[in-house]
Amino acid sequence: MEPQIIVSNPKIMMGQPVVSGTRITVDLILEKLSSGETFEQLLQAHPRLTKEGIQAALQFAREVLRADVVYPISESV
């Protein structure tokens, strides 16, 4: 069995999903990527983060959204 890359522990970052062995949350990775940062910039800013960790965060987010009901945002009239 492969080791978990994304983990959640109530004692680390209040239970938010993080890259194993770090305090880097999936949320932070998504926020930085969505604001235009590249994988390389993330890796430079966070030396303990790996490319596999970033990819695992993206896969985790995809799986969470796939399992959840998403309602479209409607514009106010």
ROBA-750386 format. One record per residue (C-alpha): residue number from 1; residue in one letter; x, y, z. Coordinates in steps of 0.25 Angstrom, whole numbers, plus 5000, padded with zeros to 4 digits. Layout:
// residues N
<rec><i>NUM</i><aa>a</aa><px>X</px><py>Y</py><pz>Z</pz></rec>
...
***
This chain:
// residues 77
<rec><i>1</i><aa>m</aa><px>5000</px><py>5000</py><pz>5000</pz></rec>
<rec><i>2</i><aa>e</aa><px>5005</px><py>5014</py><pz>4996</pz></rec>
<rec><i>3</i><aa>p</aa><px>5007</px><py>5024</py><pz>5008</pz></rec>
<rec><i>4</i><aa>q</aa><px>4997</px><py>5035</py><pz>5009</pz></rec>
<rec><i>5</i><aa>i</aa><px>5002</px><py>5048</py><pz>5003</pz></rec>
<rec><i>6</i><aa>i</aa><px>4990</px><py>5056</py><pz>5008</pz></rec>
<rec><i>7</i><aa>v</aa><px>4986</px><py>5054</py><pz>5022</pz></rec>
<rec><i>8</i><aa>s</aa><px>4977</px><py>5061</py><pz>5033</pz></rec>
<rec><i>9</i><aa>n</aa><px>4981</px><py>5061</py><pz>5048</pz></rec>
<rec><i>10</i><aa>p</aa><px>4973</px><py>5069</py><pz>5058</pz></rec>
<rec><i>11</i><aa>k</aa><px>4986</px><py>5073</py><pz>5064</pz></rec>
<rec><i>12</i><aa>i</aa><px>4992</px><py>5079</py><pz>5051</pz></rec>
<rec><i>13</i><aa>m</aa><px>4986</px><py>5091</py><pz>5045</pz></rec>
<rec><i>14</i><aa>m</aa><px>4973</px><py>5089</py><pz>5052</pz></rec>
<rec><i>15</i><aa>g</aa><px>4970</px><py>5076</py><pz>5044</pz></rec>
<rec><i>16</i><aa>q</aa><px>4971</px><py>5083</py><pz>5030</pz></rec>
<rec><i>17</i><aa>p</aa><px>4976</px><py>5073</py><pz>5020</pz></rec>
<rec><i>18</i><aa>v</aa><px>4991</px><py>5075</py><pz>5018</pz></rec>
<rec><i>19</i><aa>v</aa><px>5003</px><py>5069</py><pz>5010</pz></rec>
<rec><i>20</i><aa>s</aa><px>5009</px><py>5059</py><pz>5019</pz></rec>
<rec><i>21</i><aa>g</aa><px>5021</px><py>5063</py><pz>5027</pz></rec>
<rec><i>22</i><aa>t</aa><px>5018</px><py>5078</py><pz>5025</pz></rec>
<rec><i>23</i><aa>r</aa><px>5008</px><py>5088</py><pz>5030</pz></rec>
<rec><i>24</i><aa>i</aa><px>5005</px><py>5092</py><pz>5016</pz></rec>
<rec><i>25</i><aa>t</aa><px>4990</px><py>5091</py><pz>5014</pz></rec>
<rec><i>26</i><aa>v</aa><px>4982</px><py>5087</py><pz>5001</pz></rec>
<rec><i>27</i><aa>d</aa><px>4975</px><py>5100</py><pz>5002</pz></rec>
<rec><i>28</i><aa>l</aa><px>4988</px><py>5108</py><pz>5002</pz></rec>
<rec><i>29</i><aa>i</aa><px>4993</px><py>5100</py><pz>4990</pz></rec>
<rec><i>30</i><aa>l</aa><px>4980</px><py>5103</py><pz>4982</pz></rec>
<rec><i>31</i><aa>e</aa><px>4980</px><py>5117</py><pz>4986</pz></rec>
<rec><i>32</i><aa>k</aa><px>4994</px><py>5119</py><pz>4981</pz></rec>
<rec><i>33</i><aa>l</aa><px>4992</px><py>5112</py><pz>4968</pz></rec>
<rec><i>34</i><aa>s</aa><px>4979</px><py>5119</py><pz>4965</pz></rec>
<rec><i>35</i><aa>s</aa><px>4986</px><py>5133</py><pz>4967</pz></rec>
<rec><i>36</i><aa>g</aa><px>4996</px><py>5129</py><pz>4956</pz></rec>
<rec><i>37</i><aa>e</aa><px>5007</px><py>5123</py><pz>4964</pz></rec>
<rec><i>38</i><aa>t</aa><px>5014</px><py>5111</py><pz>4957</pz></rec>
<rec><i>39</i><aa>f</aa><px>5019</px><py>5098</py><pz>4962</pz></rec>
<rec><i>40</i><aa>e</aa><px>5033</px><py>5103</py><pz>4962</pz></rec>
<rec><i>41</i><aa>q</aa><px>5029</px><py>5116</py><pz>4970</pz></rec>
<rec><i>42</i><aa>l</aa><px>5022</px><py>5107</py><pz>4980</pz></rec>
<rec><i>43</i><aa>l</aa><px>5034</px><py>5098</py><pz>4981</pz></rec>
<rec><i>44</i><aa>q</aa><px>5043</px><py>5109</py><pz>4983</pz></rec>
<rec><i>45</i><aa>a</aa><px>5035</px><py>5116</py><pz>4994</pz></rec>
<rec><i>46</i><aa>h</aa><px>5032</px><py>5103</py><pz>5001</pz></rec>
<rec><i>47</i><aa>p</aa><px>5045</px><py>5094</py><pz>5001</pz></rec>
<rec><i>48</i><aa>r</aa><px>5038</px><py>5082</py><pz>5008</pz></rec>
<rec><i>49</i><aa>l</aa><px>5027</px><py>5082</py><pz>4997</pz></rec>
<rec><i>50</i><aa>t</aa><px>5029</px><py>5072</py><pz>4986</pz></rec>
<rec><i>51</i><aa>k</aa><px>5023</px><py>5072</py><pz>4972</pz></rec>
<rec><i>52</i><aa>e</aa><px>5016</px><py>5059</py><pz>4976</pz></rec>
<rec><i>53</i><aa>g</aa><px>5010</px><py>5067</py><pz>4988</pz></rec>
<rec><i>54</i><aa>i</aa><px>5005</px><py>5077</py><pz>4979</pz></rec>
<rec><i>55</i><aa>q</aa><px>4999</px><py>5067</py><pz>4970</pz></rec>
<rec><i>56</i><aa>a</aa><px>4993</px><py>5060</py><pz>4981</pz></rec>
<rec><i>57</i><aa>a</aa><px>4986</px><py>5072</py><pz>4986</pz></rec>
<rec><i>58</i><aa>l</aa><px>4980</px><py>5075</py><pz>4973</pz></rec>
<rec><i>59</i><aa>q</aa><px>4975</px><py>5060</py><pz>4972</pz></rec>
<rec><i>60</i><aa>f</aa><px>4970</px><py>5061</py><pz>4987</pz></rec>
<rec><i>61</i><aa>a</aa><px>4962</px><py>5074</py><pz>4983</pz></rec>
<rec><i>62</i><aa>r</aa><px>4956</px><py>5067</py><pz>4970</pz></rec>
<rec><i>63</i><aa>e</aa><px>4952</px><py>5055</py><pz>4978</pz></rec>
<rec><i>64</i><aa>v</aa><px>4945</px><py>5064</py><pz>4989</pz></rec>
<rec><i>65</i><aa>l</aa><px>4938</px><py>5072</py><pz>4979</pz></rec>
<rec><i>66</i><aa>r</aa><px>4933</px><py>5059</py><pz>4971</pz></rec>
<rec><i>67</i><aa>a</aa><px>4928</px><py>5053</py><pz>4984</pz></rec>
<rec><i>68</i><aa>d</aa><px>4921</px><py>5066</py><pz>4988</pz></rec>
<rec><i>69</i><aa>v</aa><px>4908</px><py>5073</py><pz>4983</pz></rec>
<rec><i>70</i><aa>v</aa><px>4912</px><py>5086</py><pz>4976</pz></rec>
<rec><i>71</i><aa>y</aa><px>4901</px><py>5096</py><pz>4973</pz></rec>
<rec><i>72</i><aa>p</aa><px>4904</px><py>5106</py><pz>4962</pz></rec>
<rec><i>73</i><aa>i</aa><px>4905</px><py>5121</py><pz>4966</pz></rec>
<rec><i>74</i><aa>s</aa><px>4894</px><py>5129</py><pz>4961</pz></rec>
<rec><i>75</i><aa>e</aa><px>4896</px><py>5144</py><pz>4958</pz></rec>
<rec><i>76</i><aa>s</aa><px>4887</px><py>5154</py><pz>4966</pz></rec>
<rec><i>77</i><aa>v</aa><px>4876</px><py>5160</py><pz>4958</pz></rec>
***
